[in-house]
C-alpha cells in the first residue's frame, strides 16, 4: 500500500509519503489533532487531498496528476467509525445485509463466515437498541467486512466503550486479519489497543510521520516518550512460553540469551509467542546481583545501559536485554549515587506480579 498525500489543514499541512504492509494491522497513533482521522478519511474518499496518490497492489484509488479520484462506493474499502452507526429501524440481519450483494456470494459462504467469526448469530433478529456497545460494534465490523473490502479502516472503534466491553471486543479484532488476510489501518490513542493488536505502528504528529516500524521498535524508541505519561513509560519485550511452574501459578518466558522472565500465569502451551509490556516504574536497578534466597524479586537480569535521558527530577535509563529493551525510571539521587554511565553493565529487577493480564498479548499475525 503506497500513500503519498498532501492536504492543507487549519493549523498545518498534512504530508505523508510512506508504504504500509499489505498484511497485518498497522496502528496509527498520535494525540488528538495529529491528522489521524483526516488520513483515513482521505484513503476512504470522504476527504479529498490537495495532491498526491494512493494505491493498493498497483491499483490507484487517487492520483491527482492522472485525474483519478474514485468515489467512496467504488474504493472497496471498509470503514468502521467510533460509533456503530446502525440503522435503528432495521434488525441486525438487515443491517448486516445493507450493501451486501448475494449475487457476489451465491452460496452465502462468506456471509456465514463473518457471522461465525464475530459470533453474530444470536443477534440477527434483534434491533440496535437491544444491543450493548460492544455488540453494536461487532455488527458494524461485520457490515463493513461483508462488502469484501481490500482494506479495512477503523477510526478508534473502541473509544466509546467501557473497559469490560473493550476487553470483550479486542479478541475479535485480533482474529480479523489472521483469518481473513485483510490489511487493517487502525487509528487509536490507546496503548492497550496498540499492545494487543499492532504489527506495525505509525506515530503521527501534526500531519507528519515521526516514527514508523514494527510495534516494539516504535514503542521503545526514545522519541515515543513525549507521547507517554509519566506512569505509562514502558517497553514492549517479546518472548515465548518456556514452562509453567509446577507449584505456583507462574509462567516463565524465554527472552533469549538464557534470560527468563517469570510472570503471573499465562494459560497457553510452551512455545507460544507472547508480547509483554513492562513499566519503567516496576524496574529497580542494582550494581550487584542478589541470589533468589536473598530477595523476594524473582526476575533479575544482566543488562547494559543503552541510553540515558536526564530530566529535572528523574532519569530515564534505556536498558539492553538480549534482543529486547527495557526502560527504568529512577531519581536523580539514585542516578548520582550509583554513578551510572552509558554502556555500563548492571542488573534490572522486575516484580513478576506487576505484570497482569492487561500487560501481555498473544500476537495473532
LUMPAMAR-667301 format. One record per residue (C-alpha): residue number from 1; x, y, z. Coordinates in steps of 0.25 Angstrom, whole numbers, plus 5000, padded with zeros to 4 digits. Example, Ala and Ser with C-alpha at 12.3 -4.5 7.8 and 13.67 -1.06 7.14 Angstrom:
! residues 2
<pt resi="1" px="5049" py="4982" pz="5031"/>
<pt resi="2" px="5055" py="4996" pz="5029"/>
***
This chain:
! residues 365
<pt resi="1" px="5000" py="5000" pz="5000"/>
<pt resi="2" px="5006" py="5013" pz="4995"/>
<pt resi="3" px="5002" py="5026" pz="5001"/>
<pt resi="4" px="5007" py="5040" pz="4997"/>
<pt resi="5" px="4997" py="5050" pz="5000"/>
<pt resi="6" px="4997" py="5065" pz="5004"/>
<pt resi="7" px="4985" py="5074" pz="5010"/>
<pt resi="8" px="4985" py="5087" pz="5016"/>
<pt resi="9" px="4978" py="5088" pz="5029"/>
<pt resi="10" px="4975" py="5099" pz="5038"/>
<pt resi="11" px="4988" py="5099" pz="5046"/>
<pt resi="12" px="4998" py="5091" pz="5038"/>
<pt resi="13" px="4999" py="5083" pz="5025"/>
<pt resi="14" px="4997" py="5068" pz="5026"/>
<pt resi="15" px="5008" py="5062" pz="5017"/>
<pt resi="16" px="5011" py="5047" pz="5016"/>
<pt resi="17" px="5020" py="5039" pz="5007"/>
<pt resi="18" px="5021" py="5024" pz="5012"/>
<pt resi="19" px="5018" py="5010" pz="5009"/>
<pt resi="20" px="5009" py="5001" pz="5019"/>
<pt resi="21" px="5010" py="4986" pz="5019"/>
<pt resi="22" px="4998" py="4979" pz="5011"/>
<pt resi="23" px="4997" py="4969" pz="5022"/>
<pt resi="24" px="4995" py="4971" pz="5037"/>
<pt resi="25" px="4990" py="4982" pz="5046"/>
<pt resi="26" px="4996" py="4996" pz="5045"/>
<pt resi="27" px="4992" py="5005" pz="5056"/>
<pt resi="28" px="4992" py="5020" pz="5054"/>
<pt resi="29" px="4996" py="5026" pz="5068"/>
<pt resi="30" px="4996" py="5041" pz="5072"/>
<pt resi="31" px="4990" py="5052" pz="5080"/>
<pt resi="32" px="4976" py="5058" pz="5076"/>
<pt resi="33" px="4978" py="5067" pz="5065"/>
<pt resi="34" px="4990" py="5060" pz="5059"/>
<pt resi="35" px="4983" py="5057" pz="5046"/>
<pt resi="36" px="4979" py="5042" pz="5048"/>
<pt resi="37" px="4965" py="5043" pz="5044"/>
<pt resi="38" px="4968" py="5052" pz="5033"/>
<pt resi="39" px="4978" py="5042" pz="5028"/>
<pt resi="40" px="4968" py="5030" pz="5027"/>
<pt resi="41" px="4956" py="5039" pz="5022"/>
<pt resi="42" px="4965" py="5043" pz="5010"/>
<pt resi="43" px="4968" py="5028" pz="5008"/>
<pt resi="44" px="4953" py="5025" pz="5009"/>
<pt resi="45" px="4950" py="5036" pz="4999"/>
<pt resi="46" px="4942" py="5044" pz="5009"/>
<pt resi="47" px="4952" py="5055" pz="5009"/>
<pt resi="48" px="4960" py="5059" pz="4996"/>
<pt resi="49" px="4975" py="5062" pz="4997"/>
<pt resi="50" px="4981" py="5074" pz="4991"/>
<pt resi="51" px="4991" py="5066" pz="4983"/>
<pt resi="52" px="4998" py="5052" pz="4983"/>
<pt resi="53" px="4994" py="5038" pz="4981"/>
<pt resi="54" px="4988" py="5025" pz="4988"/>
<pt resi="55" px="4989" py="5011" pz="4983"/>
<pt resi="56" px="4988" py="4997" pz="4987"/>
<pt resi="57" px="4995" py="4986" pz="4980"/>
<pt resi="58" px="4997" py="4995" pz="4968"/>
<pt resi="59" px="4983" py="5000" pz="4967"/>
<pt resi="60" px="4981" py="5015" pz="4969"/>
<pt resi="61" px="4969" py="5020" pz="4977"/>
<pt resi="62" px="4974" py="5034" pz="4976"/>
<pt resi="63" px="4984" py="5041" pz="4967"/>
<pt resi="64" px="4984" py="5056" pz="4965"/>
<pt resi="65" px="4993" py="5057" pz="4953"/>
<pt resi="66" px="4985" py="5045" pz="4946"/>
<pt resi="67" px="4971" py="5051" pz="4950"/>
<pt resi="68" px="4968" py="5038" pz="4958"/>
<pt resi="69" px="4958" py="5040" pz="4970"/>
<pt resi="70" px="4949" py="5028" pz="4972"/>
<pt resi="71" px="4936" py="5030" pz="4979"/>
<pt resi="72" px="4935" py="5024" pz="4993"/>
<pt resi="73" px="4926" py="5013" pz="4988"/>
<pt resi="74" px="4936" py="5009" pz="4977"/>
<pt resi="75" px="4948" py="5008" pz="4986"/>
<pt resi="76" px="4946" py="4994" pz="4992"/>
<pt resi="77" px="4950" py="5000" pz="5006"/>
<pt resi="78" px="4942" py="4996" pz="5018"/>
<pt resi="79" px="4941" py="5007" pz="5029"/>
<pt resi="80" px="4937" py="5005" pz="5044"/>
<pt resi="81" px="4935" py="5018" pz="5051"/>
<pt resi="82" px="4935" py="5022" pz="5066"/>
<pt resi="83" px="4920" py="5020" pz="5067"/>
<pt resi="84" px="4914" py="5008" pz="5061"/>
<pt resi="85" px="4904" py="5016" pz="5052"/>
<pt resi="86" px="4894" py="5005" pz="5051"/>
<pt resi="87" px="4880" py="5007" pz="5045"/>
<pt resi="88" px="4871" py="5007" pz="5057"/>
<pt resi="89" px="4858" py="5003" pz="5049"/>
<pt resi="90" px="4865" py="4990" pz="5043"/>
<pt resi="91" px="4868" py="4978" pz="5051"/>
<pt resi="92" px="4883" py="4973" pz="5051"/>
<pt resi="93" px="4881" py="4963" pz="5040"/>
<pt resi="94" px="4876" py="4975" pz="5031"/>
<pt resi="95" px="4887" py="4984" pz="5036"/>
<pt resi="96" px="4898" py="4974" pz="5032"/>
<pt resi="97" px="4892" py="4971" pz="5018"/>
<pt resi="98" px="4891" py="4986" pz="5015"/>
<pt resi="99" px="4900" py="4988" pz="5003"/>
<pt resi="100" px="4903" py="4973" pz="5003"/>
<pt resi="101" px="4901" py="4966" pz="4989"/>
<pt resi="102" px="4897" py="4952" pz="4990"/>
<pt resi="103" px="4900" py="4951" pz="4975"/>
<pt resi="104" px="4915" py="4952" pz="4979"/>
<pt resi="105" px="4913" py="4941" pz="4989"/>
<pt resi="106" px="4903" py="4932" pz="4983"/>
<pt resi="107" px="4905" py="4921" pz="4993"/>
<pt resi="108" px="4906" py="4931" pz="5005"/>
<pt resi="109" px="4919" py="4925" pz="5009"/>
<pt resi="110" px="4926" py="4938" pz="5012"/>
<pt resi="111" px="4913" py="4943" pz="5020"/>
<pt resi="112" px="4913" py="4931" pz="5029"/>
<pt resi="113" px="4928" py="4932" pz="5031"/>
<pt resi="114" px="4926" py="4946" pz="5036"/>
<pt resi="115" px="4914" py="4943" pz="5045"/>
<pt resi="116" px="4923" py="4931" pz="5051"/>
<pt resi="117" px="4935" py="4940" pz="5052"/>
<pt resi="118" px="4928" py="4951" pz="5060"/>
<pt resi="119" px="4918" py="4941" pz="5067"/>
<pt resi="120" px="4906" py="4949" pz="5062"/>
<pt resi="121" px="4896" py="4938" pz="5060"/>
<pt resi="122" px="4889" py="4941" pz="5074"/>
<pt resi="123" px="4887" py="4956" pz="5070"/>
<pt resi="124" px="4881" py="4954" pz="5056"/>
<pt resi="125" px="4867" py="4956" pz="5060"/>
<pt resi="126" px="4869" py="4967" pz="5070"/>
<pt resi="127" px="4870" py="4982" pz="5068"/>
<pt resi="128" px="4881" py="4992" pz="5071"/>
<pt resi="129" px="4874" py="4998" pz="5083"/>
<pt resi="130" px="4875" py="4984" pz="5089"/>
<pt resi="131" px="4890" py="4982" pz="5088"/>
<pt resi="132" px="4901" py="4986" pz="5097"/>
<pt resi="133" px="4912" py="4996" pz="5091"/>
<pt resi="134" px="4922" py="4984" pz="5088"/>
<pt resi="135" px="4911" py="4976" pz="5081"/>
<pt resi="136" px="4907" py="4988" pz="5072"/>
<pt resi="137" px="4922" py="4990" pz="5069"/>
<pt resi="138" px="4923" py="4975" pz="5065"/>
<pt resi="139" px="4911" py="4977" pz="5056"/>
<pt resi="140" px="4917" py="4990" pz="5050"/>
<pt resi="141" px="4930" py="4982" pz="5047"/>
<pt resi="142" px="4922" py="4971" pz="5041"/>
<pt resi="143" px="4915" py="4980" pz="5032"/>
<pt resi="144" px="4928" py="4987" pz="5027"/>
<pt resi="145" px="4934" py="4973" pz="5024"/>
<pt resi="146" px="4922" py="4968" pz="5016"/>
<pt resi="147" px="4926" py="4978" pz="5005"/>
<pt resi="148" px="4939" py="4969" pz="5003"/>
<pt resi="149" px="4948" py="4981" pz="5005"/>
<pt resi="150" px="4962" py="4981" pz="5000"/>
<pt resi="151" px="4966" py="4989" pz="5013"/>
<pt resi="152" px="4959" py="4992" pz="5026"/>
<pt resi="153" px="4959" py="5005" pz="5032"/>
<pt resi="154" px="4956" py="5006" pz="5047"/>
<pt resi="155" px="4955" py="5020" pz="5054"/>
<pt resi="156" px="4956" py="5018" pz="5069"/>
<pt resi="157" px="4945" py="5007" pz="5069"/>
<pt resi="158" px="4946" py="5005" pz="5084"/>
<pt resi="159" px="4947" py="5019" pz="5089"/>
<pt resi="160" px="4933" py="5020" pz="5093"/>
<pt resi="161" px="4933" py="5006" pz="5101"/>
<pt resi="162" px="4936" py="5004" pz="5115"/>
<pt resi="163" px="4947" py="4994" pz="5119"/>
<pt resi="164" px="4939" py="4981" pz="5120"/>
<pt resi="165" px="4933" py="4984" pz="5106"/>
<pt resi="166" px="4947" py="4987" pz="5101"/>
<pt resi="167" px="4953" py="4974" pz="5106"/>
<pt resi="168" px="4941" py="4967" pz="5100"/>
<pt resi="169" px="4944" py="4972" pz="5086"/>
<pt resi="170" px="4959" py="4972" pz="5085"/>
<pt resi="171" px="4960" py="4957" pz="5082"/>
<pt resi="172" px="4950" py="4959" pz="5071"/>
<pt resi="173" px="4959" py="4970" pz="5065"/>
<pt resi="174" px="4971" py="4961" pz="5066"/>
<pt resi="175" px="4965" py="4950" pz="5059"/>
<pt resi="176" px="4961" py="4958" pz="5047"/>
<pt resi="177" px="4974" py="4960" pz="5040"/>
<pt resi="178" px="4979" py="4946" pz="5042"/>
<pt resi="179" px="4966" py="4939" pz="5038"/>
<pt resi="180" px="4962" py="4948" pz="5026"/>
<pt resi="181" px="4976" py="4952" pz="5022"/>
<pt resi="182" px="4971" py="4966" pz="5021"/>
<pt resi="183" px="4980" py="4978" pz="5024"/>
<pt resi="184" px="4975" py="4988" pz="5035"/>
<pt resi="185" px="4979" py="5002" pz="5037"/>
<pt resi="186" px="4975" py="5005" pz="5051"/>
<pt resi="187" px="4974" py="5019" pz="5058"/>
<pt resi="188" px="4975" py="5019" pz="5073"/>
<pt resi="189" px="4981" py="5027" pz="5085"/>
<pt resi="190" px="4980" py="5015" pz="5094"/>
<pt resi="191" px="4993" py="5008" pz="5097"/>
<pt resi="192" px="4985" py="4996" pz="5102"/>
<pt resi="193" px="4980" py="4994" pz="5088"/>
<pt resi="194" px="4994" py="4996" pz="5082"/>
<pt resi="195" px="4999" py="4985" pz="5091"/>
<pt resi="196" px="4988" py="4975" pz="5087"/>
<pt resi="197" px="4987" py="4978" pz="5072"/>
<pt resi="198" px="4998" py="4985" pz="5065"/>
<pt resi="199" px="5008" py="4978" pz="5056"/>
<pt resi="200" px="5013" py="4992" pz="5050"/>
<pt resi="201" px="5012" py="5005" pz="5057"/>
<pt resi="202" px="5012" py="5019" pz="5051"/>
<pt resi="203" px="5013" py="5031" pz="5060"/>
<pt resi="204" px="5007" py="5043" pz="5054"/>
<pt resi="205" px="5010" py="5057" pz="5060"/>
<pt resi="206" px="5004" py="5070" pz="5053"/>
<pt resi="207" px="5002" py="5063" pz="5040"/>
<pt resi="208" px="5016" py="5057" pz="5039"/>
<pt resi="209" px="5021" py="5043" pz="5041"/>
<pt resi="210" px="5030" py="5044" pz="5053"/>
<pt resi="211" px="5033" py="5029" pz="5055"/>
<pt resi="212" px="5029" py="5016" pz="5047"/>
<pt resi="213" px="5032" py="5002" pz="5048"/>
<pt resi="214" px="5029" py="4989" pz="5056"/>
<pt resi="215" px="5022" py="4992" pz="5069"/>
<pt resi="216" px="5033" py="4989" pz="5078"/>
<pt resi="217" px="5043" py="4998" pz="5071"/>
<pt resi="218" px="5034" py="5010" pz="5071"/>
<pt resi="219" px="5029" py="5008" pz="5085"/>
<pt resi="220" px="5043" py="5006" pz="5091"/>
<pt resi="221" px="5048" py="5018" pz="5083"/>
<pt resi="222" px="5053" py="5030" pz="5091"/>
<pt resi="223" px="5045" py="5039" pz="5082"/>
<pt resi="224" px="5032" py="5032" pz="5087"/>
<pt resi="225" px="5034" py="5037" pz="5101"/>
<pt resi="226" px="5027" py="5050" pz="5100"/>
<pt resi="227" px="5014" py="5042" pz="5096"/>
<pt resi="228" px="5014" py="5034" pz="5109"/>
<pt resi="229" px="5010" py="5040" pz="5122"/>
<pt resi="230" px="5020" py="5038" pz="5134"/>
<pt resi="231" px="5013" py="5026" pz="5139"/>
<pt resi="232" px="5011" py="5020" pz="5125"/>
<pt resi="233" px="5026" py="5020" pz="5122"/>
<pt resi="234" px="5029" py="5005" pz="5118"/>
<pt resi="235" px="5035" py="4996" pz="5108"/>
<pt resi="236" px="5030" py="4984" pz="5100"/>
<pt resi="237" px="5038" py="4971" pz="5100"/>
<pt resi="238" px="5035" py="4959" pz="5093"/>
<pt resi="239" px="5038" py="4944" pz="5097"/>
<pt resi="240" px="5032" py="4930" pz="5097"/>
<pt resi="241" px="5026" py="4922" pz="5108"/>
<pt resi="242" px="5037" py="4912" pz="5113"/>
<pt resi="243" px="5030" py="4906" pz="5125"/>
<pt resi="244" px="5019" py="4906" pz="5135"/>
<pt resi="245" px="5023" py="4906" pz="5150"/>
<pt resi="246" px="5020" py="4893" pz="5156"/>
<pt resi="247" px="5016" py="4898" pz="5170"/>
<pt resi="248" px="5012" py="4913" pz="5167"/>
<pt resi="249" px="5002" py="4920" pz="5157"/>
<pt resi="250" px="5014" py="4926" pz="5150"/>
<pt resi="251" px="5019" py="4925" pz="5135"/>
<pt resi="252" px="5033" py="4926" pz="5130"/>
<pt resi="253" px="5036" py="4933" pz="5117"/>
<pt resi="254" px="5049" py="4931" pz="5109"/>
<pt resi="255" px="5054" py="4945" pz="5105"/>
<pt resi="256" px="5067" py="4939" pz="5098"/>
<pt resi="257" px="5081" py="4939" pz="5103"/>
<pt resi="258" px="5077" py="4930" pz="5114"/>
<pt resi="259" px="5069" py="4941" pz="5121"/>
<pt resi="260" px="5056" py="4936" pz="5127"/>
<pt resi="261" px="5044" py="4945" pz="5132"/>
<pt resi="262" px="5034" py="4940" pz="5142"/>
<pt resi="263" px="5020" py="4946" pz="5141"/>
<pt resi="264" px="5006" py="4943" pz="5146"/>
<pt resi="265" px="5001" py="4930" pz="5140"/>
<pt resi="266" px="4998" py="4931" pz="5125"/>
<pt resi="267" px="4989" py="4919" pz="5121"/>
<pt resi="268" px="4996" py="4915" pz="5108"/>
<pt resi="269" px="5005" py="4904" pz="5104"/>
<pt resi="270" px="5020" py="4904" pz="5103"/>
<pt resi="271" px="5026" py="4911" pz="5090"/>
<pt resi="272" px="5014" py="4921" pz="5090"/>
<pt resi="273" px="5020" py="4935" pz="5086"/>
<pt resi="274" px="5016" py="4946" pz="5096"/>
<pt resi="275" px="5017" py="4961" pz="5095"/>
<pt resi="276" px="5019" py="4967" pz="5109"/>
<pt resi="277" px="5018" py="4982" pz="5114"/>
<pt resi="278" px="5028" py="4985" pz="5125"/>
<pt resi="279" px="5026" py="4998" pz="5132"/>
<pt resi="280" px="5038" py="5007" pz="5136"/>
<pt resi="281" px="5033" py="5009" pz="5150"/>
<pt resi="282" px="5033" py="4994" pz="5152"/>
<pt resi="283" px="5048" py="4993" pz="5150"/>
<pt resi="284" px="5059" py="4995" pz="5160"/>
<pt resi="285" px="5074" py="4995" pz="5157"/>
<pt resi="286" px="5085" py="4990" pz="5165"/>
<pt resi="287" px="5100" py="4988" pz="5163"/>
<pt resi="288" px="5101" py="4974" pz="5169"/>
<pt resi="289" px="5092" py="4962" pz="5167"/>
<pt resi="290" px="5085" py="4957" pz="5179"/>
<pt resi="291" px="5082" py="4942" pz="5180"/>
<pt resi="292" px="5068" py="4937" pz="5180"/>
<pt resi="293" px="5069" py="4933" pz="5194"/>
<pt resi="294" px="5072" py="4948" pz="5198"/>
<pt resi="295" px="5061" py="4955" pz="5191"/>
<pt resi="296" px="5046" py="4954" pz="5188"/>
<pt resi="297" px="5048" py="4958" pz="5174"/>
<pt resi="298" px="5049" py="4946" pz="5164"/>
<pt resi="299" px="5053" py="4954" pz="5152"/>
<pt resi="300" px="5068" py="4959" pz="5152"/>
<pt resi="301" px="5074" py="4962" pz="5138"/>
<pt resi="302" px="5088" py="4965" pz="5134"/>
<pt resi="303" px="5087" py="4978" pz="5125"/>
<pt resi="304" px="5095" py="4989" pz="5119"/>
<pt resi="305" px="5091" py="5004" pz="5118"/>
<pt resi="306" px="5087" py="5007" pz="5104"/>
<pt resi="307" px="5083" py="5022" pz="5107"/>
<pt resi="308" px="5082" py="5032" pz="5118"/>
<pt resi="309" px="5071" py="5043" pz="5117"/>
<pt resi="310" px="5073" py="5053" pz="5128"/>
<pt resi="311" px="5060" py="5060" pz="5134"/>
<pt resi="312" px="5058" py="5071" pz="5144"/>
<pt resi="313" px="5055" py="5061" pz="5155"/>
<pt resi="314" px="5056" py="5047" pz="5149"/>
<pt resi="315" px="5066" py="5040" pz="5140"/>
<pt resi="316" px="5061" py="5030" pz="5129"/>
<pt resi="317" px="5070" py="5019" pz="5126"/>
<pt resi="318" px="5069" py="5010" pz="5114"/>
<pt resi="319" px="5074" py="4996" pz="5116"/>
<pt resi="320" px="5078" py="4986" pz="5106"/>
<pt resi="321" px="5074" py="4972" pz="5110"/>
<pt resi="322" px="5077" py="4961" pz="5100"/>
<pt resi="323" px="5070" py="4966" pz="5087"/>
<pt resi="324" px="5060" py="4973" pz="5095"/>
<pt resi="325" px="5060" py="4987" pz="5102"/>
<pt resi="326" px="5055" py="4992" pz="5115"/>
<pt resi="327" px="5052" py="5006" pz="5121"/>
<pt resi="328" px="5055" py="5009" pz="5136"/>
<pt resi="329" px="5051" py="5022" pz="5143"/>
<pt resi="330" px="5060" py="5026" pz="5155"/>
<pt resi="331" px="5062" py="5038" pz="5163"/>
<pt resi="332" px="5074" py="5047" pz="5161"/>
<pt resi="333" px="5079" py="5044" pz="5175"/>
<pt resi="334" px="5079" py="5029" pz="5171"/>
<pt resi="335" px="5086" py="5032" pz="5158"/>
<pt resi="336" px="5097" py="5040" pz="5165"/>
<pt resi="337" px="5099" py="5030" pz="5176"/>
<pt resi="338" px="5100" py="5018" pz="5166"/>
<pt resi="339" px="5109" py="5027" pz="5157"/>
<pt resi="340" px="5103" py="5021" pz="5145"/>
<pt resi="341" px="5109" py="5022" pz="5131"/>
<pt resi="342" px="5106" py="5019" pz="5117"/>
<pt resi="343" px="5109" py="5004" pz="5113"/>
<pt resi="344" px="5111" py="5001" pz="5128"/>
<pt resi="345" px="5107" py="4987" pz="5132"/>
<pt resi="346" px="5097" py="4985" pz="5143"/>
<pt resi="347" px="5085" py="4977" pz="5148"/>
<pt resi="348" px="5070" py="4980" pz="5146"/>
<pt resi="349" px="5060" py="4975" pz="5156"/>
<pt resi="350" px="5045" py="4973" pz="5152"/>
<pt resi="351" px="5034" py="4968" pz="5160"/>
<pt resi="352" px="5026" py="4957" pz="5153"/>
<pt resi="353" px="5013" py="4961" pz="5160"/>
<pt resi="354" px="5014" py="4975" pz="5154"/>
<pt resi="355" px="5011" py="4969" pz="5140"/>
<pt resi="356" px="4996" py="4966" pz="5140"/>
<pt resi="357" px="4986" py="4961" pz="5129"/>
<pt resi="358" px="4985" py="4975" pz="5122"/>
<pt resi="359" px="5000" py="4975" pz="5120"/>
<pt resi="360" px="5002" py="4964" pz="5111"/>
<pt resi="361" px="4997" py="4959" pz="5098"/>
<pt resi="362" px="4998" py="4947" pz="5089"/>
<pt resi="363" px="5002" py="4953" pz="5075"/>
<pt resi="364" px="4991" py="4948" pz="5065"/>
<pt resi="365" px="4999" py="4950" pz="5052"/>
***
